[in-house]
Amino acid sequence: MTEAERIELGAKIRRQVLGSEYVDRPGPAPNKFQQAFRTFTTEHCWANVWVRPGLDYRTRSMLNLAMLAAMARWHEFEIHVRGAINNGVTDDELIEIALQVGVYGGVPLAAEAFRAIDKVVKEVRG
């Protein structure tokens, strides 16, 4: 597969997981630094890891949420809550992920995870 084909595949998977609403959200055109990073993540995250057959998108979403919460990466966490919902992760499973983070990462992380989950669920469902 060529680099261009990997980037095209990665963009397709990114859109499928995160949703067209997020991917097509208007904003300023990325500068050269942002574009370099976007290309890197599209090719390496989405087209190399998310395509592997060992885990389905739903499971990958749940793992992402736990890791991002444990690292307190709230911007990315919110993006991936949206992806998790798109991938069929239920409200009860979101609760369990946040509780798991609380036990193994700390209660303040769980508190922030619950806040972010609530915010994104309200945005997605109105």
Steps between C-alpha positions, in 0.01 A plus 500: 500500500636841408523788744215676319282186525577467875407864555176451305417187701589674827277795413213263426538320835539830689174623345325172580611503865479870585211586269466737208367776727831511688727443199321761285473757780595836353807667628813670383716316249778314681842659487800293388566370854139395558480345152818299559352362823161432340665306218712306750202397714282420200762269355641343816213497751200453274650309202751282686352422841122546467495269195654205681264204546584424865251746655176649373441877496279483809773333707765738367277793600464370855877452531561851366266649757668324790849597384413860416327547835794347685727750324255788560485581127152649517480654153581166336281320756197703393571428133519129575183501715324607181678220312410248768133593474524467121657156552215377720644552848200533732441752776544222756833405346613865506417505871699180558802637311500815713464299821787272392713810444406621848621180663824464306578861407343705776167651597583847360555344158168317526325822600635676192417200282138509619486875431633452147273203429195697615598798282550291185188287552293820529662636182441179307148431620378855551 
